[in-house]
Amino acid sequence: MQRFELIVPCHFGLESICKKEIHDLGYEVSSVSDGKVQFIGDAEAIVRANIFLRTGERVLLKVGSFHAESYEDLFQGTMALPLEDYLPVDASFWVTKASSVKSKLFSPRDIQAVMKKAMVDRLSSVYHQSTFSEHGAKYPFRVSLYKDEVLVCLDTSGESLHKRGYRLKMGKAPIKETLAAALILLSKWRDDAPLVDPMCGAGTFPIEAAMIAANIAPGMERSFTAEEWVNLIPKKEWYSALEEAEDNIDRHLLETKENRFGKMVDIQGYDIDPAMIPVCRENAERAGVANIIHFQEREVAKMSHSKKHGYILTNPPYGERIEDKRNLPLLYTELREAFEGLSEWQLCLITAYEQAEKYLGKADKNRKIYNGMMKTYFYQYKGK
């Protein structure tokens, strides 16, 4: 079977988590750089990466790369790519996104236009026709320029992989599902320990934790662009991967809340806004994990738990607006006091609030993570 060079973009600072996921799927990682992990795989790998990866943003198929300092270089470099190996004669193709960093060519619109023309010319010479109907499957390209090096990829995912399909309603400043899953994996939480998010918003942390506990693949209920690429990926690969995902689900846990060790799974989400609780429950229902999460209206200051060895995992307000920032010292102090009232728990939170440690205390671990263009910190505290 044909093998491809595959690239999985991920959050800056969490490459090691994405790398481990790919390794656990059975594929050998060839390189890791800022914000992306690269590996070699066949058609089955494209399908399984899309369906099973929790922390990657999308799965890109590398078509080629070349050096370009002018639009003529860009045109000729694109013309030299073996596009016919990927695009059938009826393909609908375009450059859906172009980015440029530290390169002489910097206009996304011009890059897209030049490359589209070069692609048409390349395919015209191969298929011996001057126009294309483009009524077939969609093949979106993503192009990035860094220091005049052009990387050309096909986007196999379509919508970003954080769009699992369960979160139709959201609260203020929601955390991405991929980022939430990565932080849960980074925290080393396991389903034999309680997990509480005291500021759960739309319920993303508890839902992602419950999906991990029940081994529910994040891409089971959504579609992907590459599903229509029958020239590259046989339909049977999608059916096979979905069957694998179905077989992997821990149905016993979903029905009884009891994990493989015979312990009850304890995942809870609180929010001070009563309007968010039904939103959380609806989202959890769509994700198939409503039975194993308890959502409740509750203030941070009133957070408590009778069990030992649990985890608080949360995404508190950052104070983007000045009026919100005035409330942050009290909120973070209440969070610290509630945490100190728990026995042998860990506190893990992501925030862009620079004064967080002033009110929470010095963190045992502190990792810098970029949430899009926003610099955030993932603080981890070991309890008493």
PyMOL commands that set and color helices and strands:
alter all, ss='L'
color gray80, all
select helices_A, chain A and resi 15-24+43-52+71-79+83-85+108-127+177-187+204-213+225-228+235-248+251-256+276-287+290-292+300-302+322-325+328-340+356-360
alter helices_A, ss='H'
color red, helices_A
select strands_A, chain A and resi 4-9+29-33+36-41+60-67+92-101+138-146+149-155+195-197+267-271+293-297+311-314+346-351+365-371+374-382
alter strands_A, ss='S'
color yellow, strands_A
deselect
rebuild
show_as cartoon
